[in-house]
Amino acid sequence: TLWPKEFHFEAIPELFGKYDFVKLYANTFFNCAGVIAFSVVVNGLMGYALSKMHVKGGKIVFLVILSTYMLPTTVCMVPIYKNIIKFPVLGLNLLNTNWPMWLMAGANAYYVIIFKSFFDDIPSSILEAGELDGCSNINLFTKIVLPLSKPIISTMIILSFSGAWGDFFWPYMVLKKPEIQTVMVRIYA
C-alpha cells in the first residue's frame, strides 16, 4: 500500500545498532570537513594568486585550468586511480584514506575560477594601501582579502559540503574497509 498499515519505530534503533550509522555519519562528516578545508584554502589561494599577485606565467596557468573543462571526467578516472594506488611524489598507497578526496577537492578548477572572478572584483587600491602599510602577500590575503571574502567562502563551504556529502564514486573506489566508509557507500553495500 501507499501508506503503511503499521509503524514499527522499534526498528530504527535496531537498524542504527546493526549498521552503526553513527560511525558512518562521523566518517562522512570527517571526509566533508577535509574537503571543505582543501576546497577553501587551496583553491582560494590559487584564485588569489591568479587574480591579484600577477605571477609570471599566471595567464598560462589559468588557461591550463580552463582547458581542463574540455576533458570529460571519465577520461581522468583511470590515471587518478593509478595515482591513488601509488602516489607519484612519495610512492604512498592512498587507498583506505580520505586523502584522495581531499586532494581532488584542492584541485577543483571550477572553484579556482569562482574565487578568481570574486577576487578580480576587489579593488586593487585597497591592496595597494595595504602594501604601503608594509603588508606581505600573506598578510594582504589574511587581513584584507579574507574578511572581504566572507560571501564567497560561505558559498564555497556550502558547495563543497553538498558535493562531498553526496559523493559516491570516489569514496566507493578508495575506501574499501567498511569501518572507514561513508554513508553513501554503506547504504549501497
MDTraj code that builds the backbone (N, CA, C; nanometers):
import mdtraj as md
import numpy as np

residues = "THR LEU TRP PRO LYS GLU PHE HIS PHE GLU ALA ILE PRO GLU LEU PHE GLY LYS TYR ASP PHE VAL LYS LEU TYR ALA ASN THR PHE PHE ASN CYS ALA GLY VAL ILE ALA PHE SER VAL VAL VAL ASN GLY LEU MET GLY TYR ALA LEU SER LYS MET HIS VAL LYS GLY GLY LYS ILE VAL PHE LEU VAL ILE LEU SER THR TYR MET LEU PRO THR THR VAL CYS MET VAL PRO ILE TYR LYS ASN ILE ILE LYS PHE PRO VAL LEU GLY LEU ASN LEU LEU ASN THR ASN TRP PRO MET TRP LEU MET ALA GLY ALA ASN ALA TYR TYR VAL ILE ILE PHE LYS SER PHE PHE ASP ASP ILE PRO SER SER ILE LEU GLU ALA GLY GLU LEU ASP GLY CYS SER ASN ILE ASN LEU PHE THR LYS ILE VAL LEU PRO LEU SER LYS PRO ILE ILE SER THR MET ILE ILE LEU SER PHE SER GLY ALA TRP GLY ASP PHE PHE TRP PRO TYR MET VAL LEU LYS LYS PRO GLU ILE GLN THR VAL MET VAL ARG ILE TYR ALA".split()
xyz = np.array([
    [0.0842, -0.1191, 0.0000],
    [0.0000, 0.0000, 0.0000],
    [0.0877, 0.1242, 0.0000],
    [0.0242, 0.2315, -0.0375],
    [0.0975, 0.3584, -0.0376],
    [0.1280, 0.4039, 0.1038],
    [0.0327, 0.3874, 0.1951],
    [0.0502, 0.4271, 0.3348],
    [0.0586, 0.3003, 0.4200],
    [0.1638, 0.2841, 0.5028],
    [0.1768, 0.1608, 0.5815],
    [0.0617, 0.1430, 0.6795],
    [0.0251, 0.0159, 0.7025],
    [-0.0811, -0.0149, 0.7982],
    [-0.0312, -0.0028, 0.9410],
    [0.0954, -0.0356, 0.9633],
    [0.1543, -0.0281, 1.0970],
    [0.2911, 0.0400, 1.0882],
    [0.3257, 0.1119, 1.1910],
    [0.4577, 0.1724, 1.2019],
    [0.5363, 0.0972, 1.3086],
    [0.6597, 0.0629, 1.2788],
    [0.7447, -0.0103, 1.3728],
    [0.8660, 0.0772, 1.4053],
    [0.8464, 0.1675, 1.4983],
    [0.9533, 0.2592, 1.5355],
    [1.0661, 0.1887, 1.6104],
    [1.0396, 0.0706, 1.6640],
    [1.1441, -0.0030, 1.7348],
    [1.2521, -0.0540, 1.6382],
    [1.2230, -0.0518, 1.5091],
    [1.3218, -0.0971, 1.4106],
    [1.4308, 0.0069, 1.3877],
    [1.4041, 0.1321, 1.4197],
    [1.5032, 0.2374, 1.3960],
    [1.6276, 0.2170, 1.4815],
    [1.6161, 0.1988, 1.6161],
    [1.7380, 0.1728, 1.6937],
    [1.8067, 0.0420, 1.6535],
    [1.7280, -0.0563, 1.6136],
    [1.7862, -0.1832, 1.5683],
    [1.8695, -0.1624, 1.4419],
    [1.8143, -0.0826, 1.3498],
    [1.8857, -0.0527, 1.2257],
    [2.0140, 0.0247, 1.2536],
    [2.0052, 0.1253, 1.3408],
    [2.1242, 0.2040, 1.3734],
    [2.2267, 0.1209, 1.4489],
    [2.1824, 0.0271, 1.5311],
    [2.2751, -0.0594, 1.6030],
    [2.3417, -0.1612, 1.5126],
    [2.2662, -0.2129, 1.4170],
    [2.3192, -0.3165, 1.3275],
    [2.4220, -0.2600, 1.2313],
    [2.3958, -0.1422, 1.1794],
    [2.4840, -0.0846, 1.0776],
    [2.5722, 0.0273, 1.1285],
    [2.5608, 0.0650, 1.2528],
    [2.6445, 0.1672, 1.3148],
    [2.6475, 0.2958, 1.2313],
    [2.5291, 0.3509, 1.2092],
    [2.5169, 0.4737, 1.1304],
    [2.5851, 0.5924, 1.1978],
    [2.5971, 0.5885, 1.3283],
    [2.6665, 0.6982, 1.3973],
    [2.8106, 0.7058, 1.3482],
    [2.8765, 0.5917, 1.3378],
    [3.0151, 0.5870, 1.2873],
    [3.0198, 0.6279, 1.1398],
    [2.9219, 0.5839, 1.0616],
    [2.9184, 0.6197, 0.9198],
    [2.8997, 0.7699, 0.9009],
    [2.8106, 0.8288, 0.9815],
    [2.7917, 0.9741, 0.9727],
    [2.9178, 1.0470, 1.0189],
    [2.9845, 0.9952, 1.1206],
    [3.1107, 1.0567, 1.1657],
    [3.2154, 1.0493, 1.0546],
    [3.2251, 0.9348, 0.9864],
    [3.3190, 0.9215, 0.8745],
    [3.2860, 1.0204, 0.7632],
    [3.1562, 1.0356, 0.7359],
    [3.1147, 1.1263, 0.6291],
    [3.1437, 1.2713, 0.6662],
    [3.1151, 1.3098, 0.7911],
    [3.1459, 1.4470, 0.8337],
    [3.2959, 1.4729, 0.8329],
    [3.3761, 1.3739, 0.8714],
    [3.5218, 1.3882, 0.8680],
    [3.5695, 1.4100, 0.7251],
    [3.5168, 1.3326, 0.6312],
    [3.5526, 1.3499, 0.4910],
    [3.5089, 1.4873, 0.4408],
    [3.3879, 1.5286, 0.4766],
    [3.3366, 1.6601, 0.4346],
    [3.4211, 1.7742, 0.4906],
    [3.4643, 1.7612, 0.6154],
    [3.5468, 1.8663, 0.6762],
    [3.6786, 1.8824, 0.6011],
    [3.7414, 1.7728, 0.5642],
    [3.8658, 1.7805, 0.4877],
    [3.8439, 1.8388, 0.3489],
    [3.7346, 1.7981, 0.2856],
    [3.7031, 1.8510, 0.1521],
    [3.6800, 2.0015, 0.1599],
    [3.6073, 2.0465, 0.2611],
    [3.5823, 2.1901, 0.2774],
    [3.7135, 2.2643, 0.2996],
    [3.7979, 2.2124, 0.3879],
    [3.9252, 2.2792, 0.4171],
    [4.0112, 2.2907, 0.2920],
    [4.0266, 2.1817, 0.2185],
    [4.1100, 2.1860, 0.0982],
    [4.0465, 2.2725, -0.0094],
    [3.9132, 2.2657, -0.0248],
    [3.8460, 2.3459, -0.1270],
    [3.8653, 2.4948, -0.1028],
    [3.8462, 2.5360, 0.0210],
    [3.8531, 2.6789, 0.0513],
    [3.9978, 2.7280, 0.0531],
    [4.0844, 2.6573, 0.1210],
    [4.2218, 2.7059, 0.1374],
    [4.3010, 2.6985, 0.0071],
    [4.3093, 2.5809, -0.0521],
    [4.3944, 2.5639, -0.1709],
    [4.3376, 2.6389, -0.2904],
    [4.2092, 2.6192, -0.3182],
    [4.1504, 2.6880, -0.4332],
    [4.1424, 2.8385, -0.4112],
    [4.1199, 2.8808, -0.2867],
    [4.1188, 3.0243, -0.2564],
    [4.2545, 3.0882, -0.2782],
    [4.3598, 3.0214, -0.2317],
    [4.4944, 3.0751, -0.2533],
    [4.5306, 3.0782, -0.4015],
    [4.4890, 2.9754, -0.4755],
    [4.5177, 2.9723, -0.6192],
    [4.4422, 3.0847, -0.6907],
    [4.3150, 3.1021, -0.6553],
    [4.2382, 3.2109, -0.7162],
    [4.2968, 3.3473, -0.6830],
    [4.3439, 3.3638, -0.5597],
    [4.4063, 3.4901, -0.5191],
    [4.5363, 3.5132, -0.5953],
    [4.6178, 3.4091, -0.6070],
    [4.7449, 3.4227, -0.6785],
    [4.7218, 3.4585, -0.8248],
    [4.6238, 3.3954, -0.8871],
    [4.5964, 3.4246, -1.0280],
    [4.5328, 3.5614, -1.0472],
    [4.4604, 3.6085, -0.9474],
    [4.3896, 3.7351, -0.9620],
    [4.4736, 3.8558, -0.9234],
    [4.5394, 3.8503, -0.8090],
    [4.5995, 3.9713, -0.7523],
    [4.7519, 3.9719, -0.7459],
    [4.8165, 3.8579, -0.7517],
    [4.9611, 3.8579, -0.7327],
    [5.0378, 3.8794, -0.8624],
    [4.9727, 3.8613, -0.9751],
    [5.0336, 3.8831, -1.1061],
    [5.1659, 3.8073, -1.1183],
    [5.1605, 3.6774, -1.0920],
    [5.2797, 3.5940, -1.1012],
    [5.3159, 3.5694, -1.2464],
    [5.4437, 3.5445, -1.2692],
    [5.4912, 3.5188, -1.4046],
    [5.4334, 3.3856, -1.4518],
    [5.3723, 3.3851, -1.5673],
    [5.3098, 3.2646, -1.6212],
    [5.1715, 3.2380, -1.5658],
    [5.1165, 3.3325, -1.4931],
    [4.9844, 3.3141, -1.4338],
    [4.8744, 3.2988, -1.5378],
    [4.8858, 3.3707, -1.6484],
    [4.7843, 3.3590, -1.7534],
    [4.7891, 3.2216, -1.8192],
    [4.9080, 3.1670, -1.8327],
    [4.9208, 3.0326, -1.8899],
    [4.8606, 2.9295, -1.7948],
    [4.8889, 2.9446, -1.6662],
    [4.8313, 2.8526, -1.5668],
    [4.6793, 2.8618, -1.5696],
    [4.6277, 2.9820, -1.5802],
    [4.4821, 2.9987, -1.5845],
    [4.4239, 2.9347, -1.7103],
    [4.4920, 2.9464, -1.8224],
    [4.4454, 2.8814, -1.9454],
    [4.4491, 2.7293, -1.9322],
    [4.5499, 2.6772, -1.8646],
    [4.5556, 2.5321, -1.8404],
    [4.4386, 2.4887, -1.7526],
    [4.4095, 2.5677, -1.6500],
    [4.2953, 2.5360, -1.5626],
    [4.1659, 2.5394, -1.6427],
    [4.1485, 2.6408, -1.7268],
    [4.0283, 2.6485, -1.8102],
    [4.0218, 2.5324, -1.9091],
    [4.1356, 2.4899, -1.9614],
    [4.1354, 2.3818, -2.0604],
    [4.0969, 2.2481, -1.9998],
    [4.1078, 2.2336, -1.8678],
    [4.0669, 2.1066, -1.8070],
    [3.9166, 2.0839, -1.8196],
    [3.8405, 2.1880, -1.8465],
    [3.6974, 2.1709, -1.8680],
    [3.6663, 2.0999, -1.9985],
    [3.7612, 2.0956, -2.0915],
    [3.7374, 2.0289, -2.2188],
    [3.7521, 1.8778, -2.2076],
    [3.8120, 1.8297, -2.0979],
    [3.8276, 1.6859, -2.0790],
    [3.7054, 1.6291, -2.0071],
    [3.6479, 1.5230, -2.0607],
    [3.5393, 1.4593, -1.9864],
    [3.5942, 1.3957, -1.8584],
    [3.5123, 1.3905, -1.7569],
    [3.5547, 1.3356, -1.6284],
    [3.5989, 1.1909, -1.6417],
    [3.5330, 1.1154, -1.7271],
    [3.5654, 0.9732, -1.7401],
    [3.7056, 0.9495, -1.7952],
    [3.7595, 1.0446, -1.8687],
    [3.8946, 1.0299, -1.9226],
    [3.9987, 1.0309, -1.8113],
    [3.9711, 1.1036, -1.7058],
    [4.0689, 1.1217, -1.5985],
    [4.0607, 1.0163, -1.4891],
    [3.9574, 0.9333, -1.4881],
    [3.9363, 0.8432, -1.3745],
    [4.0471, 0.7390, -1.3585],
    [4.0891, 0.6758, -1.4668],
    [4.1915, 0.5712, -1.4562],
    [4.3260, 0.6290, -1.4134],
    [4.3742, 0.7390, -1.4731],
    [4.5016, 0.7939, -1.4242],
    [4.4952, 0.8400, -1.2786],
    [4.3829, 0.8965, -1.2383],
    [4.3698, 0.9397, -1.0987],
    [4.3750, 0.8187, -1.0067],
    [4.3043, 0.7121, -1.0422],
    [4.3031, 0.5924, -0.9578],
    [4.4419, 0.5289, -0.9499],
    [4.5141, 0.5295, -1.0613],
    [4.6512, 0.4759, -1.0594],
    [4.7405, 0.5580, -0.9671],
    [4.7196, 0.6896, -0.9640],
    [4.7982, 0.7747, -0.8750],
    [4.7557, 0.7598, -0.7298],
    [4.6329, 0.7163, -0.7056],
    [4.5897, 0.6908, -0.5686],
    [4.6583, 0.5650, -0.5155],
    [4.6677, 0.4639, -0.6011],
    [4.7323, 0.3396, -0.5588],
    [4.8801, 0.3619, -0.5316],
    [4.9456, 0.4384, -0.6189],
    [5.0867, 0.4714, -0.5966],
    [5.1023, 0.6213, -0.6188],
    [5.0963, 0.6953, -0.5075],
    [5.1048, 0.8412, -0.5133],
    [5.2404, 0.8803, -0.5713],
    [5.2425, 0.9648, -0.6762],
    [5.3661, 0.9880, -0.7503],
    [5.4800, 1.0506, -0.6696],
    [5.4513, 1.1367, -0.5778],
    [5.5589, 1.2085, -0.5092],
    [5.6330, 1.1181, -0.4121],
    [5.5591, 1.0505, -0.3262],
    [5.6205, 0.9715, -0.2206],
    [5.6080, 0.8211, -0.2410],
    [5.5347, 0.7772, -0.3427],
    [5.5133, 0.6356, -0.3651],
    [5.4214, 0.5716, -0.2623],
    [5.3361, 0.6513, -0.1991],
    [5.2450, 0.6004, -0.0959],
    [5.1202, 0.5406, -0.1588],
    [5.0604, 0.4439, -0.0902],
    [4.9312, 0.3898, -0.1284],
    [4.8247, 0.4643, -0.0489],
    [4.7402, 0.5400, -0.1167],
    [4.6403, 0.6229, -0.0504],
    [4.5037, 0.5573, -0.0413],
    [4.4946, 0.4272, -0.0768],
    [4.3676, 0.3574, -0.0591],
    [4.3354, 0.3500, 0.0891],
    [4.2079, 0.3494, 0.1203],
    [4.1568, 0.3437, 0.2574],
    [4.1948, 0.4661, 0.3408],
    [4.2148, 0.5788, 0.2735],
    [4.2344, 0.7063, 0.3426],
    [4.1451, 0.8097, 0.2744],
    [4.1232, 0.9209, 0.3411],
    [4.0442, 1.0297, 0.2832],
    [4.1281, 1.1248, 0.1990],
    [4.2578, 1.1067, 0.1979],
    [4.3459, 1.1995, 0.1272],
    [4.3127, 1.2149, -0.0211],
    [4.2787, 1.1089, -0.0940],
    [4.2466, 1.1319, -0.2363],
    [4.1301, 1.2276, -0.2575],
    [4.0234, 1.2139, -0.1775],
    [3.9099, 1.3051, -0.1929],
    [3.9485, 1.4473, -0.1560],
    [4.0312, 1.4601, -0.0519],
    [4.0746, 1.5927, -0.0090],
    [4.1644, 1.6575, -0.1139],
    [4.2589, 1.5821, -0.1692],
    [4.3496, 1.6378, -0.2699],
    [4.2741, 1.6751, -0.3973],
    [4.1754, 1.5935, -0.4350],
    [4.0959, 1.6281, -0.5532],
    [4.0131, 1.7535, -0.5292],
    [3.9670, 1.7731, -0.4068],
    [3.8913, 1.8946, -0.3745],
    [3.9804, 2.0173, -0.3825],
    [4.1083, 2.0018, -0.3515],
    [4.2020, 2.1133, -0.3595],
    [4.2461, 2.1449, -0.5009],
    [4.2041, 2.0634, -0.5954],
    [4.2397, 2.0866, -0.7354],
    [4.1145, 2.1005, -0.8205],
    [4.0187, 2.1770, -0.7727],
    [3.8914, 2.1927, -0.8406],
    [3.8949, 2.3194, -0.9251],
    [3.8971, 2.3019, -1.0563],
    [3.9085, 2.4157, -1.1480],
    [3.7896, 2.5101, -1.1352],
    [3.6711, 2.4557, -1.1142],
    [3.5519, 2.5394, -1.1014],
    [3.5650, 2.6348, -0.9828],
    [3.6116, 2.5840, -0.8702],
    [3.6273, 2.6675, -0.7509],
    [3.7360, 2.7721, -0.7715],
    [3.8438, 2.7365, -0.8382],
    [3.9508, 2.8334, -0.8656],
    [3.8972, 2.9477, -0.9507],
    [3.8193, 2.9146, -1.0523],
    [3.7640, 3.0175, -1.1406],
    [3.6679, 3.1088, -1.0635],
    [3.5858, 3.0507, -0.9774],
    [3.4920, 3.1328, -0.8990],
    [3.5686, 3.2236, -0.8029],
    [3.6682, 3.1677, -0.7331],
    [3.7492, 3.2510, -0.6431],
    [3.8189, 3.3621, -0.7209],
    [3.8778, 3.3277, -0.8352],
    [3.9497, 3.4287, -0.9134],
    [3.8562, 3.5403, -0.9578],
    [3.7379, 3.5040, -1.0048],
    [3.6455, 3.6082, -1.0506],
    [3.5992, 3.6952, -0.9342],
    [3.5845, 3.6375, -0.8150],
    [3.5476, 3.7187, -0.6991],
    [3.6617, 3.8124, -0.6616],
    [3.7844, 3.7607, -0.6582],
    [3.8996, 3.8431, -0.6202],
    [3.9293, 3.9510, -0.7236],
    [3.8931, 3.9264, -0.8501],
    [3.9105, 4.0296, -0.9529],
    [3.8276, 4.1541, -0.9224],
    [3.7160, 4.1353, -0.8526],
    [3.6274, 4.2485, -0.8218],
    [3.6700, 4.3276, -0.6990],
    [3.7669, 4.2767, -0.6236],
    [3.8179, 4.3529, -0.5087],
    [3.9079, 4.4643, -0.5627],
    [3.8832, 4.5891, -0.5236],
    [3.9630, 4.6996, -0.5781],
    [4.1112, 4.6858, -0.5432],
    [4.1938, 4.7053, -0.6431],
    [4.3391, 4.6964, -0.6229],
    [4.3900, 4.8070, -0.5326],
    [4.3171, 4.9170, -0.5241],
    [4.3615, 5.0280, -0.4391],
    [4.3649, 4.9873, -0.2916],
    [4.2742, 4.9001, -0.2504],
    [4.2755, 4.8523, -0.1115],
    [4.4027, 4.7729, -0.0846],
    [4.4387, 4.6862, -0.1791],
    [4.5598, 4.6057, -0.1624],
    [4.6857, 4.6926, -0.1707],
    [4.6841, 4.7916, -0.2569],
    [4.7987, 4.8825, -0.2658],
    [4.8171, 4.9609, -0.1367],
    [4.7059, 4.9986, -0.0741],
    [4.7153, 5.0680, 0.0552],
    [4.7760, 4.9754, 0.1602],
    [4.7390, 4.8473, 0.1574],
    [4.7981, 4.7507, 0.2492],
    [4.9464, 4.7319, 0.2241],
    [4.9866, 4.7318, 0.0969],
    [5.1286, 4.7193, 0.0634],
    [5.2067, 4.8404, 0.1140],
    [5.1467, 4.9591, 0.1014],
    [5.2129, 5.0801, 0.1515],
    [5.2296, 5.0755, 0.3031],
    [5.1382, 5.0083, 0.3706],
    [5.1490, 4.9932, 0.5159],
    [5.2433, 4.8816, 0.5567],
    [5.3015, 4.8120, 0.4579],
    [5.4020, 4.7102, 0.4882],
    [5.3502, 4.5677, 0.4952],
    [5.2334, 4.5400, 0.4432],
    [5.1797, 4.4037, 0.4450],
    [5.2475, 4.3178, 0.3387],
    [5.2792, 4.1943, 0.3757],
    [5.3282, 4.0982, 0.2773],
    [5.2081, 4.0401, 0.2036],
    [5.2336, 3.9560, 0.1027],
    [5.1230, 3.8963, 0.0277],
    [5.0336, 3.8112, 0.1171],
    [5.0936, 3.7363, 0.2095],
    [5.0138, 3.6538, 0.3012],
    [4.9309, 3.7416, 0.3944],
    [4.9905, 3.8510, 0.4453],
    [4.9145, 3.9428, 0.5308],
    [4.8028, 4.0119, 0.4541],
    [4.8296, 4.0482, 0.3291],
    [4.7240, 4.1066, 0.2460],
    [4.6075, 4.0085, 0.2326],
    [4.6425, 3.8818, 0.2115],
    [4.5385, 3.7812, 0.1934],
    [4.4607, 3.7574, 0.3227],
    [4.5327, 3.7411, 0.4343],
    [4.4646, 3.7054, 0.5588],
    [4.3947, 3.8227, 0.6255],
    [4.4501, 3.9441, 0.6157],
    [4.3945, 4.0572, 0.6893],
    [4.3034, 4.1479, 0.6072],
    [4.3170, 4.1423, 0.4759],
    [4.2341, 4.2305, 0.3928],
    [4.1379, 4.1497, 0.3054],
    [4.1932, 4.0541, 0.2305],
    [4.1114, 3.9818, 0.1336],
    [4.0129, 3.8862, 0.2020],
    [4.0587, 3.8091, 0.2987],
    [3.9687, 3.7133, 0.3643],
    [3.8476, 3.7783, 0.4309],
    [3.8650, 3.8870, 0.5068],
    [3.7448, 3.9494, 0.5632],
    [3.6467, 4.0001, 0.4571],
    [3.6985, 4.0410, 0.3410],
    [3.6106, 4.0861, 0.2332],
    [3.5465, 3.9685, 0.1585],
    [3.5999, 3.8487, 0.1816],
    [3.5586, 3.7309, 0.1045],
    [3.4623, 3.6392, 0.1777],
    [3.4011, 3.6862, 0.2833],
    [3.3082, 3.6002, 0.3579],
    [3.1952, 3.5449, 0.2706],
    [3.1374, 3.6221, 0.1781],
    [3.0294, 3.5651, 0.0951],
    [3.0764, 3.4499, 0.0062],
    [3.1911, 3.4647, -0.0581],
    [3.2376, 3.3588, -0.1480],
    [3.2858, 3.2379, -0.0688],
    [3.3439, 3.2606, 0.0472],
    [3.3872, 3.1482, 0.1302],
    [3.2652, 3.0707, 0.1800],
    [3.1613, 3.1416, 0.2205],
    [3.0377, 3.0741, 0.2627],
    [2.9776, 2.9925, 0.1486],
    [2.9781, 3.0486, 0.0302],
    [2.9273, 2.9773, -0.0865],
    [3.0092, 2.8530, -0.1148],
    [3.1409, 2.8652, -0.1076],
    [3.2282, 2.7500, -0.1338],
    [3.2113, 2.6421, -0.0271],
    [3.1892, 2.6818, 0.0967],
    [3.1655, 2.5829, 0.2033],
    [3.0378, 2.5042, 0.1743],
    [2.9331, 2.5746, 0.1344],
    [2.8066, 2.5069, 0.1034],
    [2.8227, 2.4138, -0.0161],
    [2.8855, 2.4627, -0.1236],
    [2.9055, 2.3794, -0.2423],
    [2.9939, 2.2585, -0.2123],
    [3.1009, 2.2804, -0.1369],
    [3.1919, 2.1707, -0.1038],
    [3.1232, 2.0667, -0.0166],
    [3.0480, 2.1128, 0.0824],
    [2.9807, 2.0193, 0.1716],
    [2.8773, 1.9355, 0.0963],
    [2.7951, 2.0011, 0.0151],
    [2.6918, 1.9254, -0.0563],
    [2.7539, 1.8301, -0.1575],
    [2.8634, 1.8703, -0.2208],
    [2.9308, 1.7808, -0.3142],
    [2.9949, 1.6620, -0.2451],
    [3.0610, 1.6868, -0.1318],
    [3.1277, 1.5785, -0.0596],
    [3.0265, 1.4861, 0.0065],
    [2.9159, 1.5417, 0.0555],
    [2.8160, 1.4581, 0.1224],
    [2.7523, 1.3601, 0.0233],
    [2.7237, 1.4051, -0.0959],
    [2.6586, 1.3204, -0.1947],
    [2.7535, 1.2416, -0.2826],
    [2.8838, 1.2579, -0.2634],
    [2.9807, 1.1880, -0.3470],
    [2.9760, 1.0386, -0.3185],
    [2.9609, 0.9622, -0.4245],
    [2.9587, 0.8170, -0.4097],
    [3.0783, 0.7516, -0.4778],
    [3.1113, 0.7976, -0.5980],
    [3.2077, 0.7260, -0.6806],
    [3.3448, 0.7141, -0.6146],
    [3.4053, 0.8267, -0.5781],
    [3.5415, 0.8186, -0.5245],
    [3.5482, 0.7533, -0.3872],
    [3.4567, 0.7799, -0.2944],
    [3.4610, 0.7016, -0.1703],
    [3.4421, 0.5516, -0.1952],
    [3.3599, 0.5163, -0.2922],
    [3.3402, 0.3750, -0.3247],
    [3.4682, 0.3135, -0.3808],
    [3.5393, 0.3886, -0.4630],
    [3.6623, 0.3370, -0.5234],
    [3.7790, 0.3341, -0.4250],
    [3.7831, 0.4263, -0.3310],
    [3.9007, 0.4435, -0.2464],
    [3.8849, 0.3773, -0.1101],
    [3.7696, 0.3925, -0.0485],
    [3.7503, 0.3437, 0.0883],
    [3.6958, 0.2010, 0.0853],
    [3.7849, 0.1038, 0.0963],
    [3.7458, -0.0371, 0.0858],
    [3.7084, -0.0980, 0.2213],
    [3.7659, -0.0484, 0.3296],
    [3.7359, -0.1034, 0.4620],
    [3.6000, -0.0499, 0.5093],
    [3.5097, -0.1385, 0.5544],
    [3.3764, -0.0923, 0.5964],
    [3.3794, 0.0053, 0.7136],
    [3.4786, -0.0031, 0.8006],
    [3.4807, 0.0839, 0.9185],
    [3.5183, 0.2287, 0.8858],
    [3.5664, 0.2561, 0.7641],
    [3.6002, 0.3949, 0.7279],
    [3.5138, 0.4477, 0.6140],
    [3.4179, 0.3694, 0.5669],
    [3.3350, 0.4116, 0.4551],
    [3.2346, 0.5182, 0.4971],
    [3.1864, 0.5907, 0.3973],
    [3.0881, 0.6960, 0.4215],
    [2.9466, 0.6369, 0.4146],
    [2.8501, 0.7189, 0.4478],
    [2.7106, 0.6749, 0.4499],
    [2.6663, 0.6268, 0.3115],
    [2.7006, 0.7017, 0.2092],
    [2.6562, 0.6668, 0.0738],
    [2.7068, 0.5288, 0.0318],
    [2.8310, 0.4993, 0.0629],
    [2.8896, 0.3719, 0.0236],
    [2.8275, 0.2564, 0.1005],
    [2.8055, 0.2757, 0.2307],
    [2.7476, 0.1674, 0.3118],
    [2.6007, 0.1438, 0.2771],
    [2.5279, 0.2477, 0.2430],
    [2.3886, 0.2279, 0.2009],
    [2.3859, 0.1430, 0.0739],
    [2.4757, 0.1713, -0.0169],
    [2.4840, 0.0919, -0.1396],
    [2.5220, -0.0528, -0.1072],
    [2.6172, -0.0714, -0.0178],
    [2.6614, -0.2077, 0.0169],
    [2.5489, -0.2835, 0.0845],
])
top = md.Topology()
chain = top.add_chain()
for i, resn in enumerate(residues, 1):
    res = top.add_residue(resn, chain, resSeq=i)
    for name in ("N", "CA", "C"):
        top.add_atom(name, md.element.get_by_symbol(name[0]), res)
traj = md.Trajectory(xyz[None], top)
